[in-house]
Amino acid sequence: METFVKILIYIHAFFGGLGLFAGTISIVVRKGGKNHKLWGKIFSVGMLISSLLSLIIACIPNHQSMFLFLIGIFTIYMVSAGNRALTLKASIKSKADWIDKSISYSMFIIAVLMILLGIYSFINNSELWKLYFFFSAFGLLMTYRDFKTFKQFVNDNKIGIISHVGRMVGAFITSVTAFIVAGLSIGSLTFWLLPTLIGVPYIAYWTRKIEKTKKRIHGTDIQTS
């Protein structure tokens, strides 16, 4: 049994490493270009396989980890929602479909579960309560924005791209966090939160940049008309 678990861990680590490598390149290269799309797809596949395996590993005796289990779910949500966000264009569909909504509702339930775990940890004097509350708040914020995007994308072609950036960078953040916790075995709360503290400003930067582009285009349309 332990040999089988080790094989799963090695496969999990391989695809996780591949995903982190591909994600890093995807962030560095020009957005929307051929290389960005290629490495973005590799990142998505790597993270999905690695995260799915982490769900199995985290449930095996002597390897149980509720935190890593939730991180795995969070990463799956981010990658799935991030890729689906690219379909949120009026030229593709007129409303969010059941797949879009199922992904967001599932994450909402997980976020509520993390709040409950945070309360449990707080009662038992565990420092993990801060981490659970932090990521649950992030999850609730993401799902709130998902449903907001579902209502607005028909009239706003850029909002789907903004959602895509937020979810994919969010997936990268959670993946780096998981690597710090499981791969490097660093137990410091500061190091756990560091990827988020760096990644969130990056998301904000690209969100503002896309919104400025949207305003320039809108202004040009008004002048033309």
Backbone bond lengths (Angstrom), bond angles and torsions (degrees), N, CA, C in turn:
res aa  C-N    CA-C-N  psi(-1)  N-CA   C-N-CA  omega(-1)  CA-C   N-CA-C  phi
1 M - - - 1.462 - - 1.530 111.37 -
2 E 1.329 116.06 -44.21 1.459 120.15 -178.12 1.524 111.55 -65.21
3 T 1.342 115.74 -33.18 1.469 119.76 177.01 1.521 110.24 -64.51
4 F 1.318 115.48 -41.98 1.470 121.13 178.17 1.526 110.53 -62.28
5 V 1.326 116.30 -42.06 1.463 121.15 179.43 1.529 110.39 -63.32
6 K 1.329 116.22 -41.64 1.460 120.08 179.28 1.523 111.18 -62.13
7 I 1.330 116.38 -39.02 1.469 120.69 178.34 1.528 109.75 -62.95
8 L 1.342 115.67 -44.37 1.464 119.99 177.72 1.530 111.14 -60.16
9 I 1.333 115.75 -42.15 1.464 120.29 -179.96 1.523 111.04 -63.95
10 Y 1.336 116.84 -41.81 1.465 120.67 179.13 1.537 111.22 -63.74
11 I 1.333 115.55 -42.59 1.468 119.62 179.13 1.528 109.86 -66.16
12 H 1.335 115.10 -42.63 1.464 121.55 177.55 1.538 110.39 -58.78
13 A 1.319 115.80 -45.82 1.471 120.81 -179.08 1.528 111.20 -65.71
14 F 1.342 116.41 -39.44 1.466 120.59 -179.41 1.528 110.98 -61.89
15 F 1.329 116.09 -51.59 1.464 119.11 -178.12 1.525 111.35 -70.16
16 G 1.341 116.57 -31.65 1.450 119.25 175.61 1.516 111.16 -65.09
17 G 1.345 116.33 -44.03 1.460 120.81 177.46 1.510 111.64 -63.83
18 L 1.335 116.18 -41.22 1.466 120.93 177.47 1.522 110.31 -61.03
19 G 1.337 115.41 -43.37 1.455 120.12 179.99 1.518 112.49 -63.43
20 L 1.330 116.48 -43.10 1.464 120.25 179.38 1.532 111.32 -65.00
21 F 1.328 115.85 -40.15 1.469 120.44 178.40 1.526 110.17 -64.09
22 A 1.342 115.93 -48.15 1.461 120.45 -179.56 1.520 111.35 -65.09
23 G 1.334 116.10 -38.26 1.458 120.22 179.59 1.512 111.80 -64.36
24 T 1.321 116.26 -39.09 1.458 120.65 178.82 1.529 111.19 -62.99
25 I 1.341 115.93 -44.67 1.468 120.13 178.58 1.527 110.44 -64.52
26 S 1.330 116.28 -41.90 1.463 120.99 -179.80 1.524 111.54 -60.56
27 I 1.327 116.45 -34.53 1.462 120.68 179.00 1.531 110.95 -72.41
28 V 1.330 116.52 -36.33 1.463 121.59 -174.28 1.535 112.67 -77.59
29 V 1.343 117.46 -40.56 1.466 120.11 -175.05 1.534 111.22 -73.65
30 R 1.332 115.34 170.88 1.468 121.18 -178.14 1.521 110.62 -63.00
31 K 1.328 115.94 130.26 1.459 121.68 -177.60 1.529 111.23 -68.37
32 G 1.315 116.27 134.41 1.453 121.68 178.33 1.512 114.31 86.07
33 G 1.341 116.69 -7.65 1.457 120.58 -179.76 1.521 112.22 -79.60
34 K 1.324 115.55 176.07 1.462 121.76 -177.79 1.527 111.17 -61.05
35 N 1.324 117.19 -45.13 1.466 120.81 -179.15 1.530 111.73 -65.78
36 H 1.323 115.94 -38.53 1.463 120.42 178.80 1.530 110.39 -61.52
37 K 1.314 116.25 -44.68 1.465 120.61 -179.90 1.528 111.57 -66.38
38 L 1.333 116.40 -41.72 1.459 120.73 -179.67 1.524 111.47 -63.26
39 W 1.338 116.54 -52.77 1.460 120.19 -178.38 1.517 111.73 -70.43
40 G 1.324 116.25 -26.18 1.466 119.54 175.06 1.510 111.55 -65.98
41 K 1.329 116.32 -38.71 1.465 120.63 178.07 1.526 110.90 -67.89
42 I 1.336 116.09 -41.15 1.464 120.39 177.95 1.531 109.88 -63.43
43 F 1.330 116.12 -41.20 1.461 121.01 176.81 1.525 110.88 -59.23
44 S 1.329 116.01 -45.85 1.465 120.91 -178.39 1.524 111.63 -61.69
45 V 1.330 116.40 -48.03 1.467 120.69 -179.70 1.531 110.80 -63.23
46 G 1.336 115.88 -46.22 1.460 120.32 -179.48 1.516 112.18 -60.33
47 M 1.325 116.85 -45.49 1.466 121.14 -178.21 1.525 112.22 -69.12
48 L 1.319 116.99 -38.36 1.470 119.67 179.66 1.528 111.39 -65.33
49 I 1.328 116.69 -46.14 1.465 120.01 179.43 1.522 110.65 -64.89
50 S 1.331 116.58 -46.09 1.461 121.37 -179.71 1.528 111.36 -61.55
51 S 1.332 116.55 -42.52 1.466 120.87 -178.24 1.526 111.97 -70.04
52 L 1.322 116.06 -39.53 1.479 119.41 177.75 1.524 110.52 -62.59
53 L 1.329 116.44 -40.96 1.467 120.22 177.48 1.529 111.29 -67.05
54 S 1.340 116.98 -33.96 1.465 119.80 179.28 1.523 110.94 -65.37
55 L 1.332 117.55 -31.20 1.461 120.90 177.54 1.528 110.55 -64.10
56 I 1.334 115.47 -39.07 1.473 120.39 179.24 1.527 110.05 -70.62
57 I 1.325 116.02 -48.33 1.468 121.21 -177.27 1.523 111.10 -61.16
58 A 1.335 116.46 -40.55 1.466 120.84 -176.62 1.526 113.19 -68.36
59 C 1.330 116.62 -11.39 1.474 120.66 179.58 1.529 112.84 -103.16
60 I 1.322 117.15 -5.88 1.466 121.40 -178.30 1.530 109.97 -81.67
61 P 1.331 118.18 134.50 1.466 121.36 178.30 1.529 112.23 -50.31
62 N 1.326 115.80 141.11 1.469 124.60 -177.75 1.530 112.82 74.13
63 H 1.324 116.31 -2.81 1.468 120.37 177.40 1.528 110.40 -130.55
64 Q 1.305 115.99 10.58 1.464 120.64 -175.15 1.532 111.84 -65.73
65 S 1.312 115.19 133.78 1.462 121.03 179.43 1.526 108.37 -154.61
66 M 1.317 116.06 102.45 1.455 120.35 -179.85 1.524 111.48 -64.52
67 F 1.339 115.79 -37.00 1.460 119.72 -179.62 1.534 110.77 -62.02
68 L 1.329 117.37 -48.98 1.461 120.80 -179.78 1.528 111.34 -67.15
69 F 1.332 116.03 -30.48 1.460 120.26 176.16 1.527 109.64 -62.66
70 L 1.333 116.09 -45.75 1.454 120.62 -179.98 1.529 111.95 -68.92
71 I 1.318 116.06 -36.92 1.467 120.27 175.84 1.525 110.17 -61.49
72 G 1.337 115.78 -40.18 1.463 120.58 177.87 1.518 111.27 -60.83
73 I 1.327 116.35 -45.25 1.465 120.84 178.30 1.525 110.50 -63.53
74 F 1.330 115.36 -41.80 1.460 120.60 -179.43 1.527 110.50 -61.45
75 T 1.339 116.56 -41.61 1.467 120.57 179.93 1.529 110.71 -66.74
76 I 1.333 115.99 -41.90 1.466 119.84 178.09 1.523 110.32 -60.47
77 Y 1.328 116.33 -42.10 1.465 120.59 177.87 1.524 110.98 -60.62
78 M 1.335 116.25 -49.16 1.456 120.72 -176.56 1.532 111.87 -60.44
79 V 1.323 116.00 -47.19 1.466 120.13 -179.15 1.529 110.39 -64.91
80 S 1.321 116.52 -44.15 1.467 120.60 -179.17 1.524 111.42 -64.59
81 A 1.334 116.23 -49.17 1.466 120.39 179.97 1.524 111.13 -65.56
82 G 1.329 116.56 -36.98 1.454 120.46 -179.98 1.515 112.98 -63.34
83 N 1.319 116.08 -41.48 1.459 120.11 178.06 1.524 112.01 -72.43
84 R 1.340 116.51 -38.44 1.458 120.24 178.31 1.526 111.83 -66.38
85 A 1.341 116.17 -27.98 1.462 120.00 -179.37 1.527 111.73 -61.39
86 L 1.322 116.72 -26.95 1.462 120.53 179.29 1.528 112.15 -68.12
87 T 1.326 116.63 -16.54 1.473 120.26 178.42 1.525 111.69 -92.21
88 L 1.328 116.81 -3.97 1.469 120.33 -178.13 1.526 110.05 -83.54
89 K 1.313 114.78 71.55 1.460 122.94 177.68 1.522 108.41 -135.68
90 A 1.318 115.23 143.37 1.460 119.84 -178.82 1.518 111.62 -61.37
91 S 1.335 116.51 -27.19 1.462 120.63 -179.51 1.540 111.52 -74.33
92 I 1.342 116.56 -14.31 1.461 121.03 -178.16 1.522 111.89 -103.19
93 K 1.332 116.64 -45.14 1.464 120.25 -179.97 1.521 110.01 -156.17
94 S 1.328 115.86 160.11 1.460 120.81 -175.76 1.520 113.27 -94.05
95 K 1.341 117.49 -13.23 1.463 120.62 177.76 1.523 109.96 -158.76
96 A 1.334 115.23 160.50 1.464 120.07 178.43 1.525 109.19 -64.89
97 D 1.337 116.57 137.75 1.459 119.76 -179.28 1.528 110.95 -93.08
98 W 1.329 115.61 -176.90 1.468 120.43 -174.22 1.530 111.80 -66.79
99 I 1.330 117.26 -27.76 1.468 120.05 178.13 1.529 109.87 -67.16
100 D 1.326 116.54 -46.87 1.461 121.48 178.52 1.525 110.71 -56.38
101 K 1.323 115.84 -48.81 1.463 120.99 -176.60 1.526 112.14 -68.72
102 S 1.332 116.85 -37.53 1.468 120.48 -179.55 1.525 111.08 -63.12
103 I 1.320 116.35 -40.77 1.469 120.94 178.98 1.528 110.44 -61.25
104 S 1.327 115.69 -45.34 1.469 119.96 -176.97 1.526 111.95 -71.52
105 Y 1.319 117.63 -41.26 1.468 120.52 178.69 1.530 110.96 -63.85
106 S 1.323 116.35 -37.98 1.469 120.30 178.79 1.523 110.61 -62.62
107 M 1.344 116.61 -43.29 1.459 120.00 179.54 1.516 111.28 -66.95
108 F 1.311 117.07 -34.37 1.469 120.91 178.06 1.529 110.04 -62.07
109 I 1.316 116.76 -42.80 1.462 121.16 178.99 1.527 110.63 -64.72
110 I 1.329 116.25 -41.88 1.468 120.55 178.29 1.521 110.96 -63.10
111 A 1.333 117.05 -39.61 1.467 121.03 179.46 1.524 110.87 -63.28
112 V 1.320 116.21 -40.12 1.464 120.36 177.27 1.532 109.79 -64.38
113 L 1.326 116.27 -40.03 1.469 120.64 177.47 1.527 110.77 -61.59
114 M 1.324 116.49 -39.74 1.461 120.28 179.46 1.530 111.46 -65.73
115 I 1.335 116.57 -33.12 1.459 120.23 175.56 1.525 110.00 -63.31
116 L 1.329 115.71 -43.80 1.469 120.73 179.12 1.530 110.87 -63.13
117 L 1.331 116.06 -40.16 1.462 119.82 176.82 1.533 110.70 -66.37
118 G 1.317 116.01 -34.88 1.457 120.09 177.33 1.524 111.26 -63.97
119 I 1.331 115.95 -42.89 1.458 120.67 177.95 1.535 110.65 -63.23
120 Y 1.339 114.66 -43.26 1.467 119.94 178.94 1.532 110.74 -61.45
121 S 1.327 116.38 -43.40 1.466 120.94 179.84 1.526 111.35 -65.32
122 F 1.327 115.77 -39.30 1.467 120.10 179.21 1.532 111.05 -63.38
123 I 1.323 115.95 -43.47 1.471 120.89 179.76 1.528 110.55 -62.35
124 N 1.349 115.81 -34.68 1.463 120.47 -177.31 1.536 112.45 -94.87
125 N 1.345 115.67 16.40 1.467 121.63 175.62 1.529 113.62 57.97
126 S 1.314 116.25 37.66 1.457 121.57 176.59 1.522 109.42 -99.22
127 E 1.331 116.46 135.63 1.463 121.55 -179.79 1.525 112.25 -65.73
128 L 1.330 116.37 -15.68 1.458 120.46 -177.88 1.522 113.26 -64.21
129 W 1.328 118.42 -17.97 1.463 120.02 -178.17 1.534 111.49 -58.07
130 K 1.321 117.08 -33.90 1.462 120.84 179.56 1.523 110.42 -64.94
131 L 1.323 114.69 -41.62 1.457 120.09 -178.60 1.526 111.13 -68.21
132 Y 1.337 117.33 -43.86 1.463 121.45 178.95 1.524 110.93 -61.55
133 F 1.321 117.04 -45.12 1.455 120.37 -179.77 1.530 111.37 -65.55
134 F 1.325 115.90 -38.37 1.460 120.96 -179.41 1.527 110.50 -62.08
135 F 1.331 116.79 -51.39 1.459 120.23 -176.66 1.527 112.58 -74.54
136 S 1.332 117.63 -29.61 1.461 119.45 176.77 1.524 109.88 -67.52
137 A 1.340 116.13 -40.16 1.464 120.12 176.87 1.528 110.27 -62.66
138 F 1.338 116.12 -40.68 1.459 121.24 177.91 1.527 110.33 -63.14
139 G 1.336 116.60 -41.74 1.460 121.16 179.45 1.516 112.30 -65.47
140 L 1.324 116.80 -42.15 1.466 120.61 178.27 1.529 110.85 -64.85
141 L 1.325 115.91 -39.36 1.460 119.94 178.42 1.526 110.84 -64.02
142 M 1.333 116.68 -42.69 1.453 121.23 -179.88 1.530 111.80 -63.47
143 T 1.329 116.75 -43.74 1.467 119.57 -178.82 1.528 110.99 -69.95
144 Y 1.329 116.44 -34.81 1.472 119.55 175.50 1.528 109.66 -60.70
145 R 1.317 115.82 -44.10 1.468 120.12 179.79 1.528 110.78 -68.47
146 D 1.336 117.27 -32.13 1.464 120.52 176.50 1.525 110.39 -57.67
147 F 1.331 115.65 -52.24 1.465 119.83 -176.53 1.532 111.58 -68.94
148 K 1.312 116.47 -29.29 1.448 120.17 174.61 1.522 110.36 -67.35
149 T 1.336 114.86 -41.18 1.471 120.56 177.72 1.520 111.11 -64.17
150 F 1.327 117.15 -39.85 1.466 121.49 179.40 1.528 111.43 -56.71
151 K 1.339 116.66 -34.26 1.459 120.92 -177.87 1.532 112.55 -82.47
152 Q 1.328 116.52 -25.26 1.464 119.60 -170.86 1.525 115.61 -105.54
153 F 1.340 118.22 -16.83 1.464 118.56 -169.48 1.523 114.05 -64.24
154 V 1.336 117.95 -26.42 1.462 120.68 -179.49 1.533 110.81 -62.96
155 N 1.338 115.77 -33.61 1.463 120.70 -178.94 1.528 113.14 -102.18
156 D 1.324 116.47 0.88 1.470 120.64 -177.51 1.527 109.17 -143.29
157 N 1.327 115.96 100.49 1.459 121.15 -175.20 1.527 113.53 -69.46
158 K 1.331 117.49 -20.93 1.461 121.44 -176.19 1.530 113.19 -86.68
159 I 1.317 117.53 -19.90 1.459 119.76 -173.24 1.530 111.79 -66.59
160 G 1.331 116.68 -28.97 1.459 120.35 176.50 1.526 110.98 -67.50
161 I 1.335 117.23 -37.85 1.465 122.06 177.72 1.527 110.26 -66.62
162 I 1.328 115.70 -41.25 1.466 120.12 177.96 1.525 109.91 -61.01
163 S 1.318 116.18 -42.53 1.469 120.99 178.15 1.521 110.71 -64.18
164 H 1.322 116.60 -40.06 1.462 121.88 178.76 1.528 111.03 -59.99
165 V 1.314 116.64 -47.03 1.467 121.38 -179.97 1.529 110.23 -60.86
166 G 1.322 116.15 -47.92 1.459 120.19 -177.91 1.512 113.41 -61.42
167 R 1.336 115.89 -41.88 1.468 119.50 -177.05 1.531 111.79 -73.55
168 M 1.329 117.23 -41.85 1.462 119.69 -177.35 1.533 111.75 -70.22
169 V 1.328 116.87 -41.31 1.463 119.21 175.92 1.528 109.36 -66.98
170 G 1.332 116.09 -35.18 1.454 120.10 175.64 1.520 111.84 -61.35
171 A 1.336 116.29 -39.68 1.464 120.75 176.68 1.516 110.83 -63.86
172 F 1.323 116.16 -39.46 1.460 120.64 178.36 1.532 110.26 -64.73
173 I 1.337 116.67 -40.37 1.459 121.78 178.84 1.531 111.02 -61.30
174 T 1.327 116.43 -48.76 1.463 119.91 -178.66 1.527 111.16 -65.73
175 S 1.331 116.69 -33.44 1.461 120.39 179.28 1.528 111.29 -67.84
176 V 1.327 115.93 -42.71 1.471 119.97 177.53 1.526 109.58 -64.22
177 T 1.335 116.34 -40.13 1.470 120.59 178.19 1.521 110.89 -60.67
178 A 1.326 116.31 -44.18 1.465 120.63 179.03 1.528 110.86 -63.11
179 F 1.333 116.19 -38.28 1.466 120.38 178.70 1.531 110.48 -64.16
180 I 1.333 116.69 -41.26 1.464 120.56 179.16 1.522 110.76 -63.55
181 V 1.337 115.95 -43.39 1.462 120.64 -176.98 1.528 111.93 -72.54
182 A 1.344 116.50 -50.74 1.467 120.42 -174.72 1.520 113.18 -89.89
183 G 1.318 116.60 -44.54 1.456 119.86 -176.17 1.513 114.24 -74.25
184 L 1.325 116.08 -42.99 1.463 120.51 -177.79 1.524 112.38 -99.12
185 S 1.329 116.20 -9.64 1.475 122.19 179.41 1.529 112.35 53.93
186 I 1.325 115.58 42.70 1.464 120.92 177.65 1.523 108.67 -93.19
187 G 1.296 116.79 120.98 1.460 121.10 -175.00 1.514 114.49 -96.81
188 S 1.320 117.89 5.02 1.460 120.98 -178.01 1.528 110.34 -77.23
189 L 1.327 116.32 130.13 1.457 121.18 179.12 1.523 111.20 -61.54
190 T 1.320 116.25 -34.95 1.466 121.09 -179.93 1.519 111.38 -60.28
191 F 1.335 117.08 -45.69 1.462 121.00 179.47 1.525 111.40 -68.64
192 W 1.331 116.61 -31.82 1.467 119.89 177.95 1.524 110.94 -64.93
193 L 1.317 116.23 -38.09 1.460 120.63 -176.20 1.528 113.53 -88.48
194 L 1.320 117.69 -13.50 1.457 122.11 -176.33 1.533 113.30 -56.56
195 P 1.356 120.17 -45.66 1.472 119.46 179.15 1.525 112.32 -58.57
196 T 1.331 116.73 -37.33 1.460 120.31 179.00 1.522 111.26 -68.97
197 L 1.313 116.40 -41.08 1.465 120.95 -179.26 1.525 111.65 -64.87
198 I 1.345 116.43 -26.77 1.462 121.20 177.16 1.529 110.92 -88.03
199 G 1.330 116.01 -40.68 1.464 121.19 -174.53 1.514 114.55 -71.92
200 V 1.330 117.92 -37.89 1.464 120.83 -177.70 1.531 112.20 -61.22
201 P 1.341 119.90 -45.51 1.472 119.18 176.12 1.529 112.41 -61.02
202 Y 1.348 117.01 -32.85 1.466 120.72 177.85 1.528 110.14 -64.95
203 I 1.339 115.95 -42.33 1.470 120.27 176.98 1.524 109.89 -62.28
204 A 1.330 116.40 -43.63 1.469 121.00 -179.39 1.528 110.97 -62.21
205 Y 1.342 116.04 -38.66 1.464 120.81 179.32 1.521 111.10 -60.94
206 W 1.333 117.26 -48.96 1.456 120.74 -177.36 1.530 111.80 -71.65
207 T 1.327 116.26 -31.46 1.462 119.50 176.34 1.522 110.40 -62.75
208 R 1.327 116.54 -46.70 1.465 120.60 178.53 1.521 111.33 -63.70
209 K 1.339 116.24 -39.60 1.463 120.12 -179.17 1.528 111.27 -64.19
210 I 1.325 117.08 -42.37 1.468 121.16 179.00 1.523 110.48 -67.78
211 E 1.326 116.84 -39.95 1.464 120.86 178.98 1.520 111.33 -64.58
212 K 1.345 117.43 -37.45 1.464 120.80 177.47 1.527 110.50 -64.97
213 T 1.327 116.00 -40.01 1.467 120.87 177.49 1.522 110.10 -62.35
214 K 1.335 114.85 -41.49 1.462 120.59 179.75 1.529 110.72 -62.78
215 K 1.348 116.84 -41.23 1.459 121.25 -179.37 1.522 111.14 -67.22
216 R 1.366 116.52 -38.11 1.468 119.81 179.00 1.518 110.83 -64.63
217 I 1.344 115.27 -42.73 1.463 119.89 179.26 1.518 110.82 -64.40
218 H 1.346 115.39 -42.78 1.462 120.54 179.62 1.531 110.44 -63.05
219 G 1.344 115.79 -41.28 1.460 120.13 179.23 1.516 111.71 -64.04
220 T 1.339 116.75 -38.35 1.472 121.46 177.67 1.503 111.43 -65.19
221 D 1.332 116.70 -39.28 1.460 121.51 178.67 1.527 111.10 -63.18
222 I 1.356 115.63 -40.44 1.464 119.65 -179.61 1.531 110.75 -65.26
223 Q 1.356 115.71 -42.80 1.451 119.84 -179.49 1.525 111.28 -65.45
224 T 1.348 115.83 -38.63 1.459 121.22 179.55 1.513 111.92 -64.45
225 S 1.361 114.16 -41.53 1.459 118.14 -178.75 1.529 111.34 -74.02
